[in-house]
C-alpha cells in the first residue's frame, strides 16, 4: 500500500509558476514509477508527466512540454511538478499517482492516487 498526499496548488496569474509536491508513505517509493495527471471540470483525467523509478527518464504531455518539469527525491519519498508559464487552460485538479511500470501514461496503469490539489490560473 502506498499513500500519496499532494500539496502546493493555488491561484496564480497567467505566466506565473507553481511547484506541486507529492509525499509518499508506505511501500518502497523508489520501486514505483510516478506520474502527474490533471482533471478539469467536465473533462476526463489526463496525463501530464511521468518519471522513472530512479528519475533518469521523464515523459510529458505535448501540451506541457517545455513548461513543466517532473522530478523526484527518493531520499525524501517525494515527487515534484514544477509548472512555469502557466496558462488558464492549465486550470484543473492535479493528482499524483504511483505505478509498478515506468513511463506509464494511462490512468489504468496506476495503482495508487493522491486526493488531488487545485490549480487555478487566472487570465
C-alpha positions as CSV (number, residue, x, y, z in Angstrom):
1,X,0.0,0.0,0.0
2,X,1.2,3.5,-0.9
3,X,-0.3,6.7,0.4
4,X,0.1,9.9,-1.6
5,X,-0.5,13.4,-0.5
6,X,-0.3,16.4,-2.9
7,X,0.4,20.0,-1.9
8,X,1.4,23.3,-3.5
9,X,-1.7,24.1,-5.5
10,X,-3.3,27.5,-5.5
11,X,-4.3,30.6,-7.6
12,X,-1.8,32.1,-9.9
13,X,-1.9,34.6,-12.8
14,X,-1.2,33.5,-16.3
15,X,2.5,33.4,-16.9
16,X,3.2,32.6,-13.3
17,X,4.7,29.5,-11.7
18,X,3.7,26.9,-9.1
19,X,5.5,23.9,-7.7
20,X,3.5,20.9,-6.7
21,X,4.8,18.3,-4.3
22,X,3.6,14.7,-3.6
23,X,4.7,13.0,-0.5
24,X,4.6,9.2,-0.4
25,X,4.4,6.8,2.6
26,X,4.1,3.1,2.7
27,X,6.0,0.6,0.5
28,X,9.3,1.4,-1.1
29,X,8.8,4.6,-3.0
30,X,11.8,4.1,-5.4
31,X,10.2,0.9,-6.8
32,X,7.3,2.9,-8.3
33,X,7.1,4.9,-11.5
34,X,5.4,8.2,-10.6
35,X,3.1,10.3,-12.6
36,X,1.1,13.5,-12.6
37,X,-2.4,13.8,-14.0
38,X,-5.0,16.5,-14.1
39,X,-8.7,16.8,-14.4
40,X,-10.6,19.9,-15.4
41,X,-14.4,20.2,-14.7
42,X,-16.4,18.2,-17.2
43,X,-13.3,16.6,-18.7
44,X,-11.6,13.2,-18.3
45,X,-8.5,12.8,-16.2
46,X,-5.4,13.3,-18.5
47,X,-1.8,12.5,-18.4
48,X,0.6,15.4,-17.6
49,X,4.1,13.9,-16.8
50,X,5.8,10.7,-15.6
51,X,9.2,9.8,-14.2
52,X,11.1,6.6,-13.9
53,X,12.0,4.8,-10.7
54,X,15.4,6.4,-10.4
55,X,14.4,9.7,-12.0
56,X,16.6,9.3,-15.1
57,X,13.8,9.2,-17.6
58,X,10.8,11.6,-17.9
59,X,7.8,11.8,-20.2
60,X,5.5,14.8,-20.8
61,X,2.2,15.5,-22.5
62,X,2.6,17.7,-25.6
63,X,0.6,20.5,-24.0
64,X,3.0,20.9,-21.1
65,X,6.4,20.0,-22.7
66,X,8.9,22.8,-22.2
67,X,6.8,24.4,-19.5
68,X,6.5,21.7,-16.8
69,X,9.3,19.6,-15.2
70,X,8.8,16.5,-13.2
71,X,11.4,15.4,-10.7
72,X,11.7,13.1,-7.7
73,X,13.8,12.8,-4.5
74,X,13.8,9.2,-3.4
75,X,15.5,10.0,-0.1
76,X,12.5,12.2,0.8
77,X,9.9,10.0,-0.8
78,X,8.6,13.0,-2.8
79,X,7.8,13.7,-6.4
80,X,7.6,17.3,-7.7
81,X,6.0,19.1,-10.6
82,X,7.4,22.5,-11.4
83,X,5.0,24.4,-13.6
84,X,6.1,27.5,-15.4
85,X,4.4,29.8,-17.9
86,X,1.1,28.7,-16.7
87,X,-2.0,29.3,-18.9
88,X,-5.7,29.4,-18.0
89,X,-6.2,26.1,-19.7
90,X,-3.9,24.5,-17.1
91,X,-6.6,25.1,-14.5
92,X,-7.5,21.7,-13.1
93,X,-7.2,19.4,-10.1
94,X,-3.8,17.8,-10.2
95,X,-3.2,14.3,-9.0
96,X,0.0,12.3,-8.4
97,X,-0.1,8.6,-8.8
98,X,2.2,5.5,-8.4
99,X,2.6,2.7,-10.9
100,X,4.6,-0.5,-10.9
101,X,5.5,0.4,-14.5
102,X,7.7,3.2,-15.7
103,X,6.7,5.7,-18.2
104,X,3.0,4.9,-17.9
105,X,0.6,7.3,-19.4
106,X,-2.8,5.7,-18.9
107,X,-4.9,6.1,-15.8
108,X,-5.5,2.4,-15.5
109,X,-1.7,1.8,-15.3
110,X,-1.6,3.5,-11.9
111,X,-2.4,1.7,-8.7
112,X,-2.3,4.5,-6.1
113,X,-3.6,8.0,-6.3
114,X,-3.5,11.1,-4.1
115,X,-6.5,13.2,-3.2
116,X,-5.6,16.0,-5.7
117,X,-4.7,19.7,-5.4
118,X,-6.5,22.5,-7.1
119,X,-4.5,24.7,-9.5
120,X,-6.3,27.8,-10.9
121,X,-4.7,30.1,-13.4
122,X,-6.4,33.4,-14.0
123,X,-6.1,35.4,-17.3
